[in-house]
Amino acid sequence: MLYRRLLSLAVVVALLGVGVDAAEAKAAKKPTKVAAASKSSRKGPRSIGAPNAGHLEGAMLLKGSRTLKQKEGSHSWALPELVRLLQRASAKVAKKHKSSVMLVGDLSGRTGGFLERHGSHQSGRDADVGFFVMNSKGKPVNVRHFVAFDGSGKGRELPWAMFDDARNWDLIEALLQDDKATVRYLFVTPPLKARLLAQATRKHARPELIARAAAAMMSPQEDVHDDHVHVRIACPESMRDVCIEEAMPRVGGGDAGPAKGARAAVDTDGAEEKPSEAKPAAEAPPSDGANEAK
């Protein structure tokens, strides 16, 4: 009798041991599931690498609307943050100026990477936006091509065209004050930058907004951004592990931005310059589509 009881107890203990082992094995598998879930959560739009050495995942296509049109033949893929920023900015300008249509040029290719006529625009954070135009009588007009302007606001190739100070400043203001995307740089020629800041002063814009606009507006190379403003947004917080904020140094010498100072490593978008022909950084400021057709 005692023998049977001891045998039964041994069986129970053995079964309990199997149960514990099974529970421990199940618990050991949980971290794997968590890791898998963490990995899957990384799917979605991502700007990978630098503006001039990167690529794009999960891009969104910018589509035309009542307030936004695209230049014929433009590449219109980007991070959703940039696409929606452009849509909101065009709508804000149109709300202030009836019938305004913002003209947008290249963003990025669907998967990013090298884009013809550009050295940047590779990671979904860059967009070329044409300046708003007036005719010689001061009437706003919508155009289908980028129009270049000199420092006096006159069209370089179209004598009747005038730089629309009011609408162009409202565009800069809309971009900088957006609360869902952070604009890092606005590339534009120094004379047009001066016009925009003067318009901001005339409109009694807040000093801190004017200061931010002055800091954001830069010129990688003289007379390059005279027909559009190149908009670059900052790396979204969720992509900081893969997104590189500044442009990478050029291969073969030179820099992605001015060689020294606060503007160092800003931007290069003149990919036509071959590495073997690159000048020292102190002599060759970066370019941004210098050979881009108007």
C-alpha positions, 0 to 999 in steps of 0.5 A: 500500500505504501509502495503504491502511494509513493509511486503515485506521488512520484508520478504527480511530481514528474507531471508537475515538472513537465508542466513547469518546463513547458511554462518556462519554454513558453515564457522563453518564446515571448521575447522573440514575439516582442522582438518580431513585433518591434521589427514590424513596427519599423515598417512604413515611410523612412528617409534613409541616409543623407539628402545627397546620399540616401534613399526612400521607403514608403514614399507618398505621391504628391498630387495636384489640387486646386491650390497646387500644380506640378511642373511637367515631368517632375518627380513627385515622391517624398516623405508624407510629412513633406507632401502634406506640408506642401499641400497645407502651405499651398492651401494657406497661401490660396486662402489669403490670395484667391485663385493662387496656385503653387507650382512644385517641381522635383521632390524625389524618385519613388525609392529615392536615390540619385535624381537627374539634375540634382545632387540632393533630393535623394531621401524624400526631404527636398522639394523645389517650389516655384516663386509666385509671379505678378505681371507688369501691372501688379496682377497675380498670375499663375505660371506653368514653369519656374520664372527666374528673378533678379534682385530688383524683382524683375524677371530675368527672361520674362520682362513682364514678370515681377516677383510677388513679394506678398505671396512669396512671403506668405509661402515662407511664413506658411512653411516655417509656421507649420506645426506638423513638419519642421523646415530646416532649410530654404535655399534662395538667392541672397537678393531674393532673401532680402526682398522676402525679409523686407516684405516680412518687416512691412507686414509687421511679422513677429521678430522671432519669425523674421529671425527664423526665416533669416536663419533658414534661408541660405544660398549654396551658390549665387544665382542658382535659386533665383526661380524657385525656393528649395525646401528641405525638412528636418529628419522626423523624430521617428527616423532619427536612427536611419535619417542623416540630417546634413548632406554628406561631403563630396567624394574627391574633395569639396564639401556638401556646404560652405567649408566653414561657419554656421552654414557648413555641410548644408547642401549640394544639388549640382551633381553634374560637377564631377569629383575630379573637377571639384574645386577646394571647398573654400573656392566652390560653394555647393550648388543646387541644380545649377544646370536645371532647365527652367 
